[in-house]
Amino acid sequence: MSTCVITGAASGIGAGLARQAASLGMNLVLADWDEAGLTNLASSLPVETLAMPTDVRDDAAVQALAAAAFDRFGAVDLVFNNAGVLSSGLSWEIDAATWQRSLDINIGGVVNVIRAFVPRLIAADRPARIVNTSSLGGFLTSPFMSPYSATKFAIVSISEALAAELAAIDSKVQVSLLAPGPVKSAIMDEQAPAQTADFMDMLRGMNDENGMSPDELARIVFGAVERGEYWIIPHPEMLDAPLRKRTEMIVERASPTGSGLVTAEEP
Ligand SMILES: NC(=O)c1ccc[n+]([C@@H]2O[C@H](COP(=O)([O-])OP(=O)(O)OC[C@H]3O[C@@H](n4cnc5c(N)ncnc54)[C@H](O)[C@@H]3O)[C@@H](O)[C@H]2O)c1
């Protein structure tokens, strides 16, 4: 029986991953700071589940989560480093606390999970995988949501560094980078400031209409995990052409505002 850990499990993508892992008969360790959501989800799943209210910003709490996961199940096979938040606004008007919150959750939380779980996974000396969640926004700049864009770019580089480091020590632990496009979830529920309210309404509308369901996403993710893939890109049609264009923009030293890449309308 294998064991799967999911942060940010109470909603959206995390909950979809939990349902998919449960359908495969995995033991589950679910973490979220939304205690009620976590309890609800855990009670709906037909597998052995450890649900631990956890704020991923809190290093000691994440260490306790890892210790509890290994204590309860003896081993961990799959870790979804998934918890995240999205704030919008004009870069210079987003207040310091909002900037810090995004940095602390979307980067600090992911780093806490890496620091708590990876040493234990290495010590276990058996195949395991950590899946870090970035976004298409981790490859393509998103104006009007700079804290999100910046933190998701960071996860792309942290994940590549982690994969190279684990390979350098011949570890059996592997890394995947998950970069979804639009998925139906609560990620855009945060109140937007007046300047970006219309922009966020437009994005929310697009997600509600065209977003993939978390359960469909989870099936794609588990398929990629099964195949041992590093890059998990569920919406390739939304990434490849703009990423080529962005890369060309950089090597040709073209201006980002004149390249047609920054296309969002002024909010
Ligand atoms: N939904 C999308 O379109 C989309 C696209 C690309 C990437 N993502 C990424 O997927 C991940 C999951 O997001 P989602 O769309 O399911 O959103 P969501 O808001 O539905 O779920 C995020 C979960 O993370 C939890 N969380 C937030 N901060 C936390 C903290 N400090 N400690 C513990 N838990 C915390 C929330 O309570 C929530 O349950 C995020 O990293 C997000 O950036 C989402």
The ligand as a Gaussian input file, in Angstrom:
#p B3LYP/6-31G(d) Opt

LIG

0 1
 N       -6.949000      26.581000     -10.466000
 C       -6.122000      26.955000     -11.410000
 O       -6.543000      27.384000     -12.486000
 C       -4.630000      26.800000     -11.198000
 C       -3.799000      26.940000     -12.306000
 C       -2.429000      26.799000     -12.137000
 C       -1.909000      26.504000     -10.896000
 N       -2.743000      26.381000      -9.824000
 C       -2.120000      26.085000      -8.522000
 O       -2.726000      24.927000      -7.975000
 C       -2.583000      24.946000      -6.558000
 C       -3.933000      24.610000      -5.925000
 O       -4.812000      25.698000      -6.174000
 P       -6.357000      25.542000      -6.500000
 O       -6.589000      26.123000      -7.816000
 O       -6.824000      24.189000      -6.200000
 O       -6.936000      26.620000      -5.451000
 P       -7.880000      26.472000      -4.186000
 O       -7.925000      27.831000      -3.579000
 O       -9.171000      25.838000      -4.568000
 O       -7.064000      25.486000      -3.237000
 C       -5.895000      25.891000      -2.571000
 C       -5.872000      25.248000      -1.202000
 O       -4.652000      25.648000      -0.538000
 C       -4.988000      25.955000       0.800000
 N       -3.991000      26.877000       1.364000
 C       -3.732000      28.161000       0.998000
 N       -2.787000      28.674000       1.798000
 C       -2.434000      27.706000       2.672000
 C       -1.504000      27.642000       3.730000
 N       -0.763000      28.702000       4.093000
 N       -1.364000      26.466000       4.404000
 C       -2.135000      25.403000       4.081000
 N       -3.041000      25.408000       3.105000
 C       -3.193000      26.559000       2.399000
 C       -6.377000      26.592000       0.730000
 O       -7.049000      26.539000       1.993000
 C       -7.050000      25.717000      -0.315000
 O       -7.690000      24.593000       0.267000
 C       -2.060000      26.329000      -6.195000
 O       -0.663000      26.246000      -5.956000
 C       -2.330000      27.128000      -7.450000
 O       -1.459000      28.210000      -7.604000
 C       -4.090000      26.525000      -9.947000

